[in-house]
Structure formats: structure tokens, C-alpha cells
Amino acid sequence: MLVHTLPIGTFLTSLLSAGESCGYLGAVVILARTRDAEAQHRELTDDWTSVHDVTGPALAVLCPVPPHAWPRSVRHPTEPGRGVVAEGITLEVPYERERFEGNFWNDLPRRPGWNEVFVMPARLAPAEVHASGWTQAVTDAAEFFGIGEAHVPCLVVLSMGERHGTVIPIDESFGVYNFLKKLMERVGSAPVSLGKSLDKRRQLRRWIAENRTGLEPARVRSLSRKLAEAEVLAPRLIADCRTRVETLTQTVPSEADLRALRAVSDLLRSPQRQAERHNLRIRGLLSRLDRVIGTLETQRPRWEESRRAQEALVTVEHEVTVLRDEVASISLAALLARVAAELPHPLDEKDVGPAPRLPGWSFSRLGRRPTYAVQTTAAAERVGRLGLVGEVWRELRAPKAEKLRVLMLAASSHGDLRVGREQKLIRAALGRATHRDQVKLDVRTSATTGDLLDGITRFRPHVVHFSGHSSKDRVGFDQDVDDFNEGLAVTAGAFARAIKATDEPPLLVLLNSCHSAAQIDDLVDDVVPFAIGMSDEIGDIDAMTYAAQFYAAVAEGQSIASAHASGRAAIELAGLDDHELPTLAWTAGVDPGATKLVRMLD
């Protein structure tokens, strides 16, 4: 593959032009050097697939190149051995890659910095080379968008339809994944539906091309010309046949078409037309008729399937047109402003005018509100009282040392979950840990809502661990009866308010139950700094494996982020399937990679 490394400005200009012509909703450019945003770099390199899955078919994403990879090239649509890249960034295109690449290359000759010399760029494997290329890419891209150094690191969200860019400041507490997830929830389902319809259209077009019925244009022209020459023999019959033949390049043949062709063939072969058959033109027509009839007979088994495919394609084409209009009506800039206003550290929009190198585009910047400092200080005080290892906030005084208190709630009213086994595994894992004496457990089996409130107020836990049944908006507790029972499903809101109903709310809530990840964003927005949940239905053994390893790592002095990663790794190493389901969320102003729940006591 011969690849030409383009200047960032040339690459971005052609990319925006191609994206706009393809009807993309927008593009996201992540401008963050390692020294400025280490957490974002770690998130992007470790969870790049997750970030791209969130943006789906709505947003093209340009991301710094991970150290183990090289830039994703924009390949030439007709020459597979050619491509272009911008060193230091990689591109993910949401849909219509072939059309996008064609538009990109059509636009490229008009751009400065482009020539026809192709070279193979050096692989960005060494860490120092990777960091240097990444840093330079950020600098060049910021200059291209007219973004000053004071506003880097940042996220640039470009709205194609509005030709407007929004610059969003990021710091160590900013979660790219969570922000994009909230944005896509606002965007709605139209881009996703459009992506699916485009995929379906592409598949139908490919199937129709590979299972083509009807006749090639050259063959139709030849037969039509011969029929015109013989039309005097039976004007009405041959004229009808000729009309039908001329439609067979675009439509699926029918039995009526085949009958018309056979009728002309039979006419010319009848005893009454014996004299005409000696005419060379008539003999040529008969020969062509025989070949065409043979072709159509061969295709006959596929006619009905082809007809259904053609009808489905017409329907999908209509869907694509409607969905394109719906996507074009979405104001990405307005949605960004709403999401920013709802963040734990709210942002307000400020107009910064046009971008000199992007004619017709305007830019605005989202800046933090003055109340942000008050909000982050309050969050800091909540985390600070435990005595977390690492300098999470520089302004905090040295915290009080105390044991980590974990309230363990287990509920399985139907008796179908091995919650007792999970608690046993957690106890065993903690018993082997270096700092086992620094963790104190309050275990509540067959936990009721009364156990939850009593544990919160009496035990004052730093961690609330729940194992049992849950859904996206419910948590299941036992009822205080002796027999198996239906249990009591409380709303996620009621559960959160119970957690919050204390002068010293917990630091972490771990919902080791199915579909509970849907609840954790609300928990970190208003209740606790950290929350963990499961993004889908998780197996019993998977859940137990994760929990045991998570607490083992915590008791070894690992950070919350590392303990979370260790739990997921334990599931995968055990050969189980659900290692991607445990999901960690955190509030603004805290860093799970720098926050440790257990430290050595003096």
C-alpha cells in the first residue's frame, strides 16, 4: 500500500467536504496532548471501540493514533494500492465509506499541499515517535480550526449541516465516552436508522448486481435493431416485442416478455415464412432471439426473488431520502449546548467568530460557569474524608485515615442466584490481600429495604455493594418473610435517594446485577462520585468472578479504575463471555485512576 502523508489542513478540508456531501450529521475531532489529558488518552486508546460504537453512524471521529497502530488511510476507490493519511490521527467513517472516499479524492486535487507522489509513512510504534507525531497533529489541527493554545485540550464537534463548530474544554475529569453518549441520546435514532437503511441499500444493490436478471444494454440494442428491420412482417407483434426487449436492461423479465419473444420466433419459423428465413437478416434475428430466450430461461428461477429485491430497494431508497431529511434537520450545535448545560460542571456558550481557514464556517466555545468551582469543591470534600492515596485535589488537607467500610447487600427472593457464594468468594479474596485488615464488611443476606436504610445510617459505608436482580430502572430486594416470595422491586430513583439519605454518603455504589449500568449515570450525577453497573444480562459466575477480583485489587491498594480493569480481566481469563459488561462511571472533578479506597494506615 503506497500512502501519502498529507498536511493536517489539506486532510481536514477534504474530509469535511466529503463528509458534508455524504450527508453526515457531523464529525468529532479530539485535540489532546498526552501531558494535558492523560486520562483522555488512556480512555481513547483503551476503549476506542466503545467510543466509536457510541457515535455510531452519526458522527465521523478523528482520534489520535494509539501507539500500537498507524493512521487509518483514506483509500483510493478505484486503485486499492493508493491512500492518504494525516500523521498522528486516525479516522473512523460511520457509513458509506466507498462514497466518502470517492468524494474525498475528487476534492483533493483542489487542495494545497497535495501532489501525486506517494510514500510509505514510518510506523508509529516507538513511544517517543508516537508521542511526537500525536503532539504535532494536535498543534496543526488546533491551528487549522483557529483554536488558541489556551483552549487545548479540547473536543471539537463539527455540525455539517449548520457549518458550525463547537469547542468544548476537557480536563482530567472529562469523560469523552460519557459526553458523546449523552449527546447521542439527544440526537435520537434517526442517524442510526439512516445507517441501517444505507447498509440495507448497499446489500440489496450488491445482491442485485451479483444476481442480475435481464439483458446487457449492448445485447438489447443489437436485438432491437434486428427486430426493427423485420417489423414489416408482423408490425403489431414485433413492435410489442421490441418495446418489451428495450425495458429488460432495467426491469426483471416476466412471463409475458418471454411469450412475446417466443411468439416472434415461432412466427419467423412458421411454414408461411420459409422464404424469409433464407434472408440473412432474418437468420441473424432468429439466432439472437434464440440466445436471448435461452438466457431468460436460465434466469427464470431468480425472477421472483429479483423482483422482490427490486421492490425492497425502491422502499429502502425512499426510507433513505426521508431519513436524510430528518438528519439534516437536527441542530447538533443546539443539542451540544443542552448537553453541556446538564453536565455536573455546566458550560455556557460563547461565540468566537469564523475560522480563517474554513470559509463559511463559524465557531463557538463552551466555557465553565462560575459555580463550577463550588460544585467541584463539594465533590472533593465527599471523597477527601476517606483519605484516598494520590493527589486528587491539591487544595484538600490531609484526610483522616480509617478502614474501608463495605456494606454488602444480597437479595434473591426466588433463590435463583448464588449470592451467598459471591459473598464467600469476596471474603476469601479479601482474606488473601495485603491490606486485609483495612477493610471492614457488613454483610446483609436476604437484604430488605430496611437493611439498606439501616446499613447506610448505622454502618456509614464507603462502598455499597448490591448483588441480586435489577433492570434499567428497578432494584430488587427481599421481603421480610420466611418463604420464597416475589420480592420488592424499588425504583432506581428511590434506591438513589436512600443512598443519599445520610450526612456522609458513600463513595462508590457497585450494582452487581443485570442491566444496572443504565442507573449509574444518575448516581454519579447526584449521589456518589463513583458507580459500577452491568450493561446487559450478566452470568452468575461472571458476576462473582468480577466482584471477587475487584475487591482483591482494592485491598491491594489499587485505584478504582485499576480494580475495575482487573475484575474485567478476571472474567476474560476465566474463559467467560461477559467481561465487557461491568461499566464504571464517575462524576466530574474526580479521577478513578488516581483514587484508591485502601491505603496503609500510619
Secondary structure as GFF3:
##gff-version 3
##sequence-region A 1 602
A	DSSP	beta_strand	2	5	.	.	.	ID=ss1
A	DSSP	alpha_helix	8	21	.	.	.	ID=ss2
A	DSSP	beta_strand	26	31	.	.	.	ID=ss3
A	DSSP	alpha_helix	38	46	.	.	.	ID=ss4
A	DSSP	alpha_helix	48	55	.	.	.	ID=ss5
A	DSSP	beta_strand	59	64	.	.	.	ID=ss6
A	DSSP	beta_strand	74	75	.	.	.	ID=ss7
A	DSSP	beta_strand	82	85	.	.	.	ID=ss8
A	DSSP	beta_strand	89	92	.	.	.	ID=ss9
A	DSSP	alpha_helix	97	107	.	.	.	ID=ss10
A	DSSP	three_ten_helix	108	110	.	.	.	ID=ss11
A	DSSP	alpha_helix	127	145	.	.	.	ID=ss12
A	DSSP	three_ten_helix	149	151	.	.	.	ID=ss13
A	DSSP	beta_strand	154	159	.	.	.	ID=ss14
A	DSSP	beta_strand	164	169	.	.	.	ID=ss15
A	DSSP	alpha_helix	176	187	.	.	.	ID=ss16
A	DSSP	alpha_helix	190	210	.	.	.	ID=ss17
A	DSSP	alpha_helix	217	229	.	.	.	ID=ss18
A	DSSP	three_ten_helix	231	233	.	.	.	ID=ss19
A	DSSP	alpha_helix	235	246	.	.	.	ID=ss20
A	DSSP	alpha_helix	255	269	.	.	.	ID=ss21
A	DSSP	three_ten_helix	271	273	.	.	.	ID=ss22
A	DSSP	three_ten_helix	276	278	.	.	.	ID=ss23
A	DSSP	alpha_helix	280	299	.	.	.	ID=ss24
A	DSSP	three_ten_helix	300	302	.	.	.	ID=ss25
A	DSSP	alpha_helix	303	328	.	.	.	ID=ss26
A	DSSP	alpha_helix	332	342	.	.	.	ID=ss27
A	DSSP	beta_strand	347	355	.	.	.	ID=ss28
A	DSSP	beta_strand	358	368	.	.	.	ID=ss29
A	DSSP	alpha_helix	372	384	.	.	.	ID=ss30
A	DSSP	beta_strand	404	410	.	.	.	ID=ss31
A	DSSP	alpha_helix	419	431	.	.	.	ID=ss32
A	DSSP	three_ten_helix	436	438	.	.	.	ID=ss33
A	DSSP	beta_strand	439	444	.	.	.	ID=ss34
A	DSSP	alpha_helix	449	454	.	.	.	ID=ss35
A	DSSP	pi_helix	455	459	.	.	.	ID=ss36
A	DSSP	beta_strand	463	467	.	.	.	ID=ss37
A	DSSP	beta_strand	474	477	.	.	.	ID=ss38
A	DSSP	beta_strand	488	491	.	.	.	ID=ss39
A	DSSP	alpha_helix	492	500	.	.	.	ID=ss40
A	DSSP	beta_strand	508	512	.	.	.	ID=ss41
A	DSSP	three_ten_helix	516	519	.	.	.	ID=ss42
A	DSSP	alpha_helix	520	526	.	.	.	ID=ss43
A	DSSP	beta_strand	530	534	.	.	.	ID=ss44
A	DSSP	alpha_helix	540	555	.	.	.	ID=ss45
A	DSSP	alpha_helix	560	573	.	.	.	ID=ss46
A	DSSP	beta_strand	582	586	.	.	.	ID=ss47
###
